[in-house]
Amino acid sequence: MIRHHQRGFVVLLVLLLGLLACGPRRDADQQRVRRVGLVYIGPHELINQIVTGFRDGLAQALPAGSYDVVERHANGDQTQISATLNGAIASKLDVLATITTPVSQQAMKNAPKDLPVIFVGVTDPVGAGLVKSMETPELTSGVSDVAPLRAILAVIKQITPNARRIGFPYSPDEQPAVYSRRQVEALAPTFGYTVDARPVTSKDEFPTLLRDLVRTNDAILVGADNAMFEAAPLIAKTALDGRKPFYAADSSSVKAGALAGVTVDYKEIGRAGAVVVVRVLKGEKAGTIPVTTMSEGVLEVNQSTLQKLHITLPSAVAGRVKATYQ
């Protein structure tokens, strides 16, 4: 009888010790600092805006000290993307956020299966192979920065109603740029436009190609294209020399001299990316979260370019301008 009671006491003691051991571990797991990776190709005005918005979004959603951002970039070198990702992954991350299509595609290859990858600023996630669909992504999730190209074409029609031909330089090796070209070509007939889309395969030949585009078309347009974003000052100058308007899908190009653009707010892109990351940190599976898109664009204009081309904005357009650059 005594042995029976002793045996029962031992079993009870073991159970109590087990519960005590499990409790603190759960609490410790909940209270430990979460590590969020943030990897991108390199500093750039638009990427910097995403980074700022992303950090702001995390700060708004998570208590201070409860997370740590492991930020890495490849110094603008495409060949270093994989190594940069691996360096961040080695930091024992809870979730990895990646900016732009090439970095996100490489991350899906490099990241272990149990590490969620959240893309930020990817124009065409389906075409890039990052998700099965925007509504049910399955593979992962994130935020698209797809430009409101229909709205841009509508603005071109309003500001320069006599335009018929649109020159469209693009980078054939950039998936977002090719996606933008296809979208513009599909939408153009609705507005009565012919699109003269030309691939830019050489930096050395680009100035000549650009001058010919300006000479033979009524307006120039660039879509979601990192190489064209960087070339915006040259495009703006060449278009202005040819007395043709240059329209864009990004703020940096409008600042550089594009006449106007309907853009997405890249800080908001970053904040939206942080929201998805927080949802994953709280237990949701990335592949079940629909891809976020920015429903409305922001109309921006360059006042100096408008003046140089002697263009006055129609009142319907002027009333929608959210940002003006000189």
Backbone hydrogen bonds, N-H to C=O, Kabsch-Sander energy under -0.5 kcal/mol:
donor,donor_aa,acceptor,acceptor_aa,energy
5,H,1,M,-2.2
6,Q,2,I,-2.6
7,R,3,R,-2.8
8,G,4,H,-2.3
9,F,5,H,-2.4
10,V,6,Q,-2.5
11,V,7,R,-2.2
12,L,8,G,-2.4
13,L,9,F,-2.6
14,V,10,V,-2.4
15,L,11,V,-2.2
16,L,12,L,-2.5
17,L,13,L,-2.5
18,G,14,V,-2.2
19,L,15,L,-2.4
20,L,16,L,-2.6
21,A,17,L,-2.2
22,C,18,G,-2.3
23,G,19,L,-2.5
25,R,21,A,-1.0
26,R,22,C,-2.3
27,D,23,G,-2.3
28,A,24,P,-3.0
29,D,25,R,-2.6
30,Q,26,R,-2.4
31,Q,27,D,-2.0
32,R,28,A,-1.2
34,R,66,S,-2.6
36,V,34,R,-0.6
36,V,68,D,-3.0
37,G,35,R,-0.6
37,G,95,V,-2.8
38,L,70,V,-2.6
39,V,97,A,-2.3
40,Y,72,R,-1.5
48,N,44,H,-3.6
49,Q,45,E,-1.5
50,I,46,L,-1.9
51,V,47,I,-2.7
52,T,48,N,-2.4
53,G,49,Q,-2.6
54,F,50,I,-2.8
55,R,51,V,-2.5
56,D,52,T,-2.4
57,G,53,G,-2.6
58,L,54,F,-2.2
59,A,55,R,-2.2
60,Q,56,D,-1.9
61,A,57,G,-1.5
62,L,58,L,-2.5
66,S,63,P,-2.0
68,D,34,R,-2.7
70,V,36,V,-3.0
70,V,68,D,-0.6
71,E,69,V,-1.0
72,R,38,L,-2.7
74,A,40,Y,-1.4
76,G,41,I,-3.2
77,D,74,A,-2.1
78,Q,76,G,-0.7
80,Q,77,D,-1.8
81,I,78,Q,-1.4
84,T,80,Q,-2.3
85,L,81,I,-2.5
86,N,82,S,-2.5
87,G,83,A,-2.0
88,A,84,T,-1.8
89,I,85,L,-2.9
90,A,86,N,-2.0
91,S,88,A,-1.8
92,K,89,I,-1.3
93,L,89,I,-0.6
94,D,35,R,-3.1
95,V,35,R,-1.3
96,L,116,P,-2.8
97,A,37,G,-3.0
98,T,118,I,-2.2
99,I,39,V,-2.3
100,T,120,V,-2.0
104,S,100,T,-1.8
105,Q,101,T,-2.9
106,Q,102,P,-2.1
107,A,103,V,-2.1
108,M,104,S,-1.8
109,K,105,Q,-0.8
109,K,106,Q,-0.6
110,N,106,Q,-2.2
111,A,107,A,-2.9
115,L,112,P,-2.0
118,I,96,L,-3.1
118,I,116,P,-0.5
119,F,117,V,-0.6
119,F,141,S,-1.7
120,V,98,T,-2.8
121,G,143,V,-1.2
122,V,143,V,-1.7
123,T,121,G,-0.5
128,A,124,D,-2.1
129,G,126,V,-1.5
130,L,125,P,-2.3
131,V,125,P,-1.1
132,K,137,P,-2.4
138,E,287,G,-2.5
139,L,137,P,-3.0
141,S,117,V,-0.8
143,V,119,F,-2.0
144,S,292,T,-3.2
149,L,147,A,-2.4
152,I,148,P,-1.8
153,L,149,L,-2.4
154,A,150,R,-2.0
155,V,151,A,-2.0
156,I,152,I,-2.3
157,K,153,L,-1.9
158,Q,154,A,-1.8
159,I,155,V,-2.9
160,T,156,I,-2.7
163,A,160,T,-1.9
166,I,194,T,-2.8
167,G,165,R,-0.5
167,G,219,A,-3.2
168,F,196,D,-2.6
170,Y,198,R,-1.9
174,E,171,S,-1.6
175,Q,173,D,-0.6
178,V,174,E,-2.2
179,Y,175,Q,-2.4
180,S,176,P,-2.4
181,R,177,A,-2.3
182,R,178,V,-2.3
183,Q,179,Y,-2.3
184,V,180,S,-2.7
185,E,181,R,-2.5
186,A,182,R,-2.0
187,L,183,Q,-2.2
188,A,184,V,-2.4
190,T,187,L,-1.2
191,F,187,L,-0.6
191,F,188,A,-1.5
192,G,189,P,-1.1
193,Y,188,A,-2.2
194,T,164,R,-2.5
196,D,166,I,-3.1
196,D,194,T,-0.5
197,A,195,V,-0.9
198,R,168,F,-1.9
200,V,170,Y,-3.0
201,T,199,P,-0.8
206,F,202,S,-1.1
209,L,205,E,-2.3
210,L,206,F,-3.1
211,R,207,P,-2.2
212,D,208,T,-1.9
213,L,209,L,-2.1
214,V,210,L,-2.5
215,R,211,R,-2.2
216,T,212,D,-2.1
217,N,213,L,-0.9
218,D,165,R,-1.9
219,A,165,R,-1.1
220,I,245,P,-2.4
221,L,167,G,-2.6
222,V,247,Y,-1.4
225,D,223,G,-1.4
229,F,225,D,-2.4
230,E,226,N,-2.1
231,A,227,A,-1.4
232,A,229,F,-1.2
234,L,231,A,-0.6
235,I,231,A,-2.4
236,A,232,A,-3.1
237,K,233,P,-2.2
238,T,234,L,-2.6
239,A,235,I,-2.7
240,L,236,A,-2.3
241,D,237,K,-2.6
242,G,238,T,-1.5
243,R,240,L,-1.4
244,K,239,A,-3.0
247,Y,220,I,-3.4
248,A,260,A,-1.8
254,V,250,D,-1.3
255,K,251,S,-2.7
256,A,252,S,-1.6
257,G,253,S,-0.6
257,G,254,V,-0.9
258,A,253,S,-2.6
259,L,246,F,-2.1
260,A,246,F,-1.0
261,G,300,E,-2.3
262,V,248,A,-1.0
263,T,261,G,-0.6
263,T,298,V,-2.9
264,V,249,A,-0.5
266,Y,264,V,-0.9
269,I,265,D,-1.7
270,G,266,Y,-2.0
271,R,267,K,-2.4
272,A,268,E,-2.7
273,G,269,I,-2.0
274,A,270,G,-2.0
275,V,271,R,-1.8
276,V,272,A,-1.7
277,V,273,G,-2.2
278,V,274,A,-2.6
279,R,275,V,-2.0
280,V,276,V,-1.9
281,L,277,V,-2.5
282,K,278,V,-1.6
283,G,280,V,-1.8
284,E,279,R,-2.2
288,T,285,K,-1.9
289,I,286,A,-1.7
291,V,134,M,-2.8
292,T,142,G,-2.6
294,M,144,S,-0.5
295,S,293,T,-0.7
298,V,263,T,-3.4
299,L,297,G,-0.5
299,L,320,R,-0.5
300,E,261,G,-2.9
300,E,298,V,-0.5
301,V,323,A,-2.0
302,N,259,L,-2.3
303,Q,301,V,-0.6
303,Q,325,Y,-2.8
304,S,325,Y,-0.6
306,L,302,N,-2.1
307,Q,303,Q,-2.2
308,K,304,S,-2.3
309,L,305,T,-2.0
310,H,307,Q,-1.0
311,I,306,L,-2.8
317,V,314,P,-1.0
318,A,314,P,-2.9
319,G,315,S,-1.9
320,R,317,V,-2.0
321,V,317,V,-0.5
321,V,318,A,-0.9
322,K,299,L,-3.2
323,A,299,L,-1.2
325,Y,301,V,-2.5
